[in-house]
Amino acid sequence: MLHKNIAINKEGHLTFAGQDVVSLAEKYGTPLMLLDEDRIRENIRVYKKAMTECFGEGSFPLFASKALCFKGIYRIAKEEGIGVDAVSVGELYTAEAAGFDLSKAYFHGNNKTDADIAFGVSHGVGTFVVDNTDELLALEKHLSEVGKRQRVLLRISPGIDPHTFKAVVTGSVDSKFGSPIATGQAEEITRLALSLKNIDLVGFHCHIGSQIFDHEPFTEAADIMLHFIALIRAKTGFVPTELNLGGGLGVRYIESHPHIDYAEVIGEMAAIIKLRAAEIGIDLPKIVLEPGRSLVADAGMTLYTVGSIKSITGYKNYVSIDGGMPDNPRYALYESPYTLYLASRANAEANFPCSVVGRCCESGDIIQEGVTLPKPVRGEILAVAVTGAYNYSMASNYNRIPRPAIVLLKGGKDSLAVRRESNEDMIKNEV
Ligand SMILES: *Cc1c(COP(=O)(O)O)cnc(C)c1O
């Protein structure tokens, strides 16, 4: 199977985290998002352990909460003792509502509004990751008005291409994110930050992209950042104590993707980064990583009920399901690959080539094209694996389709974490 939390039971039903997904679909209805909480905790522990062992005490992961945002995930982050990365007041608000201590939050984003800045400062967000000069000055102005200081990292763009999908590349020079080293703007914003009274600059941040399968783009970025740190030290005397290398480690979505041992990749990363720091002659700052996808993706599975099955004579077969781009827009946005299972008869011979499509009035509403499944029958349950990241958090109400429920699976038990949206929910703000 694709991941160890997916199997088939003696009824021929697909199981996830040891539980029969056909029974879960019956109990909670579809579309349904399942989350394997044990798996999320295991993924977090792998990162935590590897980071302390390889980079030393004080190095830790933050969960990039844009990958999956609901109260339950912040509760898990809190219990596992990791930080979170948030990009909006909405995410910070959700974290706080879950009892997450915002002093362990990092506030990202390339365009924090004055209201965002005021919220972050007044709610005690531990670290602001400042993207640009305008934001830095706006933050300083607010801090001087309220008489506070703020711990700050500066987002720097190292200018590398992580050889991944273009639309998610964010570390290159021409980018809406951060200040580039190549143009001198990174040095400029550092000097400005050091000159401001209420800004407590502790280090730098970079994030190069997503779905990266090996350590090389990270060590390449780290190398550039370490040289930048050496340059800043030489020119200003400032020695950063924290270097945040962002998120982006990949996840196995389909059989042809490799299995990734995150502990091993972090170990390789650390060995090279330590060596480079020694060569350059700087003390290695505390390293922070911000995984999103790799903490939650393989902990998710989406269940749908099959509706119409259609063969366009001379063309192809369409299997329609009761969800689609409103709950998983990733094929529509990026043509992302997914593995699909006919959960109701998971052992049946897969001999029906088809496109699995959603229910929206939109030809691009596709979950996956060119898959081969056992020929489904209306009413059967279809499962899409590895949907824990960037599905629920990207979900919309397009075509006024309510967002699915989230059910947490933990220690063989299931519990409702997010109720299915209702039609009333969708009109509740309409006056
Ligand atoms: C998206 C993002 C992450 C997480 O990326 P993943 O690929 O999900 O690990 C981390 N940091 C920043 C700044 C991001 O924008």
The ligand as an SDF file (V2000), in Angstrom:
LIG
                    3D

 15 15  0  0  0  0  0  0  0  0999 V2000
    3.7980   26.8800    2.6220 C   0  0  0  0  0  0  0  0  0  0  0  0
    4.8470   27.2570    3.5730 C   0  0  0  0  0  0  0  0  0  0  0  0
    5.3840   26.2950    4.4330 C   0  0  0  0  0  0  0  0  0  0  0  0
    4.9920   24.8460    4.3970 C   0  0  0  0  0  0  0  0  0  0  0  0
    5.3040   24.2200    3.2140 O   0  0  0  0  0  0  0  0  0  0  0  0
    5.0740   22.6370    3.0390 P   0  0  0  0  0  0  0  0  0  0  0  0
    5.4560   22.3740    1.6480 O   0  0  0  0  0  0  0  0  0  0  0  0
    3.6460   22.3800    3.3120 O   0  0  0  0  0  0  0  0  0  0  0  0
    5.9590   21.9580    4.0250 O   0  0  0  0  0  0  0  0  0  0  0  0
    6.3220   26.7220    5.3520 C   0  0  0  0  0  0  0  0  0  0  0  0
    6.7220   28.0060    5.4220 N   0  0  0  0  0  0  0  0  0  0  0  0
    6.2170   28.9600    4.6170 C   0  0  0  0  0  0  0  0  0  0  0  0
    6.6810   30.3460    4.7570 C   0  0  0  0  0  0  0  0  0  0  0  0
    5.2810   28.6140    3.6560 C   0  0  0  0  0  0  0  0  0  0  0  0
    4.8040   29.5540    2.8390 O   0  0  0  0  0  0  0  0  0  0  0  0
  1  2  1  0
  2  3  1  0
  2 14  2  0
  3  4  1  0
  3 10  2  0
  4  5  1  0
  5  6  1  0
  6  7  2  0
  6  8  1  0
  6  9  1  0
 10 11  1  0
 11 12  2  0
 12 13  1  0
 12 14  1  0
 14 15  1  0
M  END
$$$$
